[in-house]
Amino acid sequence: EVERLPNTSFIALRNGSTQTQLINFDLNGICVSGGSACSSGSLKESRVLSSMQADSNFSQGVVRVSLGIENTKEEINKFIKIWTEFYQKTKN
């Protein structure tokens, strides 16, 4: 078990593109971040993900999702719906 923030998760898409996911979420009115907070603004692979020994097939397709006290269940469901639709498109 690893210590972590309870409101923050990484979601990785195998052989995906962080940038493409960020654009997709932005077009759907959802704010997420790419990679770890420590590497914000960097195009290099995150040193955090590297130290976690993340598979390189996943480390280029990572988004960071953080929830705040004001987020609603509807917003969470919208995120899940948008990400699932995006994932389905990339599988084909």
C-alpha positions as CSV (number, residue, x, y, z in Angstrom):
1,E,0.0,0.0,0.0
2,V,1.3,3.5,-0.9
3,E,0.4,6.7,0.8
4,R,-1.5,9.1,-1.5
5,L,-3.9,12.0,-1.5
6,P,-7.5,10.8,-1.3
7,N,-8.7,13.4,-3.8
8,T,-6.2,12.9,-6.6
9,S,-5.8,10.1,-9.1
10,F,-3.7,9.3,-12.2
11,I,-5.6,7.7,-15.0
12,A,-3.4,6.2,-17.8
13,L,-4.3,5.2,-21.3
14,R,-2.0,2.6,-22.8
15,N,-0.2,4.1,-25.9
16,G,-2.3,7.2,-25.5
17,S,-1.5,10.8,-25.6
18,T,-1.8,13.1,-22.6
19,Q,-2.2,16.1,-24.9
20,T,-5.0,14.5,-26.9
21,Q,-6.8,13.6,-23.7
22,L,-6.4,17.2,-22.3
23,I,-7.8,18.6,-25.5
24,N,-10.8,16.2,-25.4
25,F,-11.6,17.1,-21.8
26,D,-11.2,20.8,-22.4
27,L,-13.6,20.6,-25.3
28,N,-16.1,19.0,-23.0
29,G,-15.7,21.5,-20.2
30,I,-13.7,19.4,-17.9
31,C,-10.4,20.6,-16.3
32,V,-7.8,18.0,-15.7
33,S,-4.0,18.1,-15.7
34,G,-1.3,16.1,-17.5
35,G,1.2,14.2,-15.5
36,S,2.2,14.9,-12.0
37,A,2.1,18.3,-10.3
38,C,5.9,18.2,-10.0
39,S,6.3,18.1,-13.7
40,S,3.7,20.6,-14.7
41,G,4.6,22.4,-17.9
42,S,7.2,19.9,-18.8
43,L,7.2,17.8,-21.9
44,K,9.6,15.2,-20.4
45,E,8.4,12.1,-18.8
46,S,7.5,12.7,-15.2
47,R,10.3,11.8,-12.7
48,V,7.5,10.8,-10.3
49,L,6.1,8.3,-12.7
50,S,9.6,7.1,-13.6
51,S,10.4,6.6,-9.9
52,M,7.2,4.6,-9.6
53,Q,8.5,2.5,-12.5
54,A,5.4,3.2,-14.5
55,D,5.3,1.3,-17.8
56,S,6.4,3.6,-20.6
57,N,3.3,2.5,-22.6
58,F,1.2,4.2,-20.0
59,S,3.4,7.1,-18.9
60,Q,2.8,9.2,-22.1
61,G,-1.0,9.0,-21.7
62,V,-1.5,10.1,-18.2
63,V,-4.0,12.6,-16.8
64,R,-4.2,13.8,-13.2
65,V,-7.7,14.2,-11.8
66,S,-8.3,16.1,-8.6
67,L,-11.6,16.5,-6.8
68,G,-12.4,19.4,-4.6
69,I,-15.1,19.9,-1.9
70,E,-17.3,21.6,-4.5
71,N,-17.3,18.9,-7.1
72,T,-20.6,17.1,-7.5
73,K,-21.6,13.5,-8.3
74,E,-22.9,14.8,-11.7
75,E,-19.5,16.2,-12.5
76,I,-17.8,12.9,-11.6
77,N,-20.3,11.0,-13.8
78,K,-19.7,13.4,-16.7
79,F,-15.9,12.8,-16.4
80,I,-16.4,9.0,-16.4
81,K,-18.7,9.3,-19.4
82,I,-16.3,11.5,-21.4
83,W,-13.3,9.4,-20.6
84,T,-15.1,6.1,-21.4
85,E,-16.2,7.5,-24.8
86,F,-12.6,8.7,-25.5
87,Y,-11.2,5.3,-24.5
88,Q,-13.7,3.5,-26.7
89,K,-12.7,5.6,-29.7
90,T,-9.0,4.9,-29.1
91,K,-9.5,1.1,-28.9
92,N,-10.8,1.0,-32.5
